[in-house]
Amino acid sequence: MPGTYVHLAGRDVDEPILKKHGLDKIIAVEEKFTVISCTFCKKITPAFEPACVYCEGAINPRT
């Protein structure tokens, strides 16, 4: 019995399920997530944050 369904991937069944519920297609959202090292505490923090999530140090301090 598994041989019948093993070939199906998630993307193969997503579209019929969406159509059944009146939705046309999947809208793919691709988000780039970059990280940088804090200049103060040296921990990895998201680049989009204005301050380090650990020490609250400014990510891009003005000179």
C-alpha positions in Angstrom: 0.0 0.0 0.0 2.8 2.6 0.7 4.0 2.2 -2.9 0.8 3.9 -4.0 1.4 7.1 -2.1 5.1 7.4 -1.5 5.6 9.2 -4.7 3.3 12.1 -3.7 5.1 15.1 -2.3 3.6 18.0 -0.4 3.5 20.2 -3.4 1.6 17.6 -5.4 -1.3 17.6 -2.9 -1.3 21.3 -1.9 -2.8 22.6 -5.1 -5.9 20.3 -5.1 -6.6 21.0 -1.4 -6.4 24.8 -2.1 -8.7 24.5 -5.0 -11.2 22.5 -3.0 -11.3 25.4 -0.5 -11.7 28.0 -3.2 -8.1 29.3 -3.3 -6.2 29.6 -6.5 -2.5 29.1 -5.8 0.1 29.3 -3.1 1.8 32.6 -2.8 5.5 32.0 -2.0 7.0 34.4 0.4 10.8 34.3 0.4 12.5 36.3 3.0 16.2 36.7 3.3 17.3 36.4 6.9 20.8 37.7 7.4 22.7 37.8 10.6 25.7 39.8 11.8 28.1 39.7 14.7 27.6 42.4 17.3 30.6 44.7 17.6 30.1 44.9 21.4 29.2 41.4 22.7 30.3 39.4 19.5 27.1 37.4 19.5 25.1 36.7 16.4 22.1 38.9 16.0 19.6 39.6 13.1 20.8 42.2 10.7 17.4 43.9 10.4 17.3 44.8 14.1 18.5 48.3 15.0 20.2 47.1 18.2 21.7 43.8 19.3 19.1 41.5 20.8 21.5 40.5 23.6 23.3 43.6 24.8 21.2 46.3 23.1 24.3 47.8 21.5 23.7 49.7 18.3 24.2 47.5 15.2 25.4 50.3 13.0 26.8 52.9 15.4 27.2 56.4 13.8 30.8 57.6 13.7 
